[in-house]
Amino acid sequence: MTDTLAELLRTLDAEGYQFTCVTPRTHHRILRRRSGALAEDLRDVFGWNLPFARDLLPGPVLDLLREADALDTVEEGYKSRLRVAELDGRLFLHSAYPTDDEDSVFFGPDTYRFMRFLSCELAEHQPIGSLVDLGAGSGAGGITAAAMLEPSELVLLDINSRALDLAAANATAAGIEAELVNGTLDTLERPVDLIIANPPFIADPAGRTYRDGGADLGAGVSLDWARQGMAKLAEGGAMLLYTGSPIVAGEDRLLSALAEAADEVGCSLSYQELDPDIFGEELDGEPYAGAGVERIAAVGATLRRA
């Protein structure tokens, strides 16, 4: 399936396909505006995920979807089980809308913010041996970072086998060699030079793995991954963590917790607020409203072992 999906991406690229992925709320608004409409082009099929008539797609694209078992038959004709987004000139497969399934592979505005954070932090980074994308999802982070750094080893690490399937295809289409590992950092037995991560950080009542950040108003997974990452770093190694932090009464509690955790293991911490207010609609629900959360900030942390 990897080769088939990679060929699908190459074919779409040759067709000039481009699409910027939006938040689920924005996607819902666009679909509501176009209620009942059929797809008119490739962006409608693979971006907005609209149903399409049987004769819309070029033959090779339809054949590749069939071969990859990524095509649903619906009343109007067909619907793709996958979406495709463009980032820095590369195309990435991710899950169909809505991303409600437990094994959904998410791609959206956080992915673009994550990439900007990585690009800034890695602009003057020295060559490295090993690079691990923790919770890789679509693999966008690891693939983009590997293209910049050309590490001797790239590991795309996730507990979601569906994500690893899509990440493998995305890496192949991008011409990036990667080792796909189903597991956590504990699965790796060797120290790592660079770890990048974009963990889930929303307090999600539905408990979806790709979205639910766990305890501490959704910051629990981020803190756990940071601790695990620092323990796995080689001497002089670094971890680049992009996540969201709930701000309560003006206090960034994740910053305080990360600083304490870094100090305990002798790592340095550099921390920046990248976007002061994201996913504001979440503040209407629990546990944010009850805890008095004022905003959710997108933040970037660089943890470095001496």
FENSUL-V203020 format. One line per field, one symbol per residue. ss: DSSP state (H for helix, E for strand, L for the rest). phi: phi as a letter, one per 30 degrees, with the letter a starting at -180 (. if undefined). burial: # if it has 9 or more other ideal C-beta (glycine too) atoms within 8 Angstrom, else .. A space follows every 50 residues. Layout:
ss=???
phi=???
burial=???
//
This chain:
ss=LHHHHHHHHHHHHHLLLLLLLLLHHHHHHHHHHLLLLLLLLHHHHHLLLL LELLLLLLHHHHHHHHHLLLEEEELLEEEELEEEEEELLEEEEEELLLLL LLLLLLLLHHHHHHHHHHHHHHLLLLLLLEEEEELLLLLHHHHHHHHHHL LLEEEEEELLHHHHHHHHHHHHHHLLLLEEEELLHHHLLLLEEEEEELLL LELLLLLLLLLELLLLLLLHHHHHHHHHHHHHEEEEEEEEEEEEEEEELL EEHHHHHHHHHHHHHLEEEEEEEEELLLLHHHHHLLLHHHHLEEEEEEEE EEEEEL
phi=.edddddedddddddidbacdcdeddeddddddceidcdcaddddccdid dbddcddeeeddddddddhcbccbedkbbddbcbccbhiccbdaddcddc decdccbaeddddeddddeddcecddebdcbbcdidhdieddddddddch ddbbcccaccddddddddddddddicdbccbdlcddddcbdbdbccabdd bcdcedidedbddidhhjcddedddddddddcddeidbbcccacbdcchi ccddedddddddddciccbcbbccadabheddddcddddddiddaccdbb bccbdd
burial=.#.##########.#.#.#.#..#..##.##..#...##..######### ##...##...##.##..#..#....#####.######..########.#. ..#################.##..#..#.####################. #..#####.#.#############.#.#..#...#..#..########## ####...#######.###############.###..############.. .########.##..#.#.#.#..#...#...##....##.#.#.###### #####.
//
